[in-house]
Structures are given as C-alpha cells and as structure tokens.
C-alpha cells in the first residue's frame, strides 16, 4: 500500500509538472516529521509551513502525539526563516484552541493577520481532501496564522 501511495503521488506531481512546468521542486516524502524534520531542512530554510486538519488525539494521554507541542514548536522554529508563516486549520475547535495556545505561548511565534494578497490564506480551508469534506458536510473550520519572529537570544536581547 505504501508503494502504491507513493506511486500515485509521484504520478500526480508528474502530471502537475506537465500542466505547469513551474512546479519542478515539489515532492512528497512519507516519513515521521515529529522525529526527522531537521534532517530534511536547514536552519531557516522554509518560508511557509502548513498544519491542515491534524489528527485531534482527544485522549489526554495521547496529547503528546499532537503535531503541535512545545518540543515540535522548537523544531518548526528551527527550520523556519525569520518572518516565515505557519498556517493552521482544524475542524475541531478544541484542537484549534490547543494550537493557538501553544503557538502563542512559544517565544518565537506571534499570531498575525494575513493581508488580502496572501494567496495561501485565501485557499486554506478547501485545499485538502479533509477540507473539502468539511465544506461538503457544511462543517466549521478554524484558522490561525503565526509568524516566526526574531530570536532574542541571537541578538543578545532579553
């Protein structure tokens, strides 16, 4: 099954590249980002990160497996450039509040409001299969956007 999924994704990217040749640097790697994210990206390499409809892990003992946690926020801050944006969307209000709470409490992120020129923010909700399902079922989605800010430790400020 994993090989088939990878093959389907590779075929989608090939078709996308034929349709629009500017997509020559897109790809999919199926791995555990919670463990290996810094192995794939240099410090400050990413300009945008999308966390769309993450698994809610409702049970309290499973909260450590959520894709937004204090430890993972440090990993995200490492791979994101100063001024980079993190887009989050959830159809579970509790998970949305969890993400907002954790990003807001982390010293290297601040919540921001995208301008009308931010094309990514305009298409967030319906851009994934999960998002399309939520729209089809007339469900609700919550979004939040955060900016990676300058690390005060790197400038000697406190």
C-alpha positions, 0 to 999 in steps of 0.5 A, spaced: 500 500 500 505 504 501 508 503 494 502 504 491 501 511 495 507 513 493 506 511 486 500 515 485 503 521 488 509 521 484 504 520 478 500 526 480 506 531 481 508 528 474 502 530 471 502 537 475 509 538 472 506 537 465 500 542 466 505 547 469 512 546 468 513 551 474 512 546 479 519 542 478 521 542 486 515 539 489 515 532 492 512 528 497 516 524 502 512 519 507 516 519 513 515 521 521 516 529 521 515 529 529 522 525 529 526 527 522 524 534 520 531 537 521 534 532 517 530 534 511 531 542 512 536 547 514 536 552 519 531 557 516 530 554 510 522 554 509 518 560 508 511 557 509 509 551 513 502 548 513 498 544 519 491 542 515 486 538 519 491 534 524 489 528 527 485 531 534 488 525 539 482 527 544 485 522 549 489 526 554 494 521 554 495 521 547 496 529 547 503 528 546 502 525 539 499 532 537 503 535 531 503 541 535 507 541 542 512 545 545 518 540 543 515 540 535 514 548 536 522 548 537 523 544 531 518 548 526 522 554 529 528 551 527 527 550 520 523 556 519 526 563 516 525 569 520 518 572 518 516 565 515 508 563 516 505 557 519 498 556 517 493 552 521 486 549 520 482 544 524 475 542 524 475 541 531 475 547 535 478 544 541 484 542 537 484 549 534 484 552 541 490 547 543 494 550 537 493 557 538 495 556 545 501 553 544 503 557 538 502 563 542 505 561 548 512 559 544 517 565 544 518 565 537 511 565 534 506 571 534 499 570 531 498 575 525 493 577 520 494 575 513 493 581 508 488 580 502 494 578 497 496 572 501 494 567 496 495 561 501 490 564 506 485 565 501 485 557 499 486 554 506 480 551 508 478 547 501 485 545 499 485 538 502 481 532 501 479 533 509 477 540 507 473 539 502 469 534 506 468 539 511 465 544 506 461 538 503 458 536 510 457 544 511 462 543 517 466 549 521 473 550 520 478 554 524 484 558 522 490 561 525 496 564 522 503 565 526 509 568 524 516 566 526 519 572 529 526 574 531 530 570 536 532 574 542 537 570 544 541 571 537 541 578 538 543 578 545 536 581 547 532 579 553 
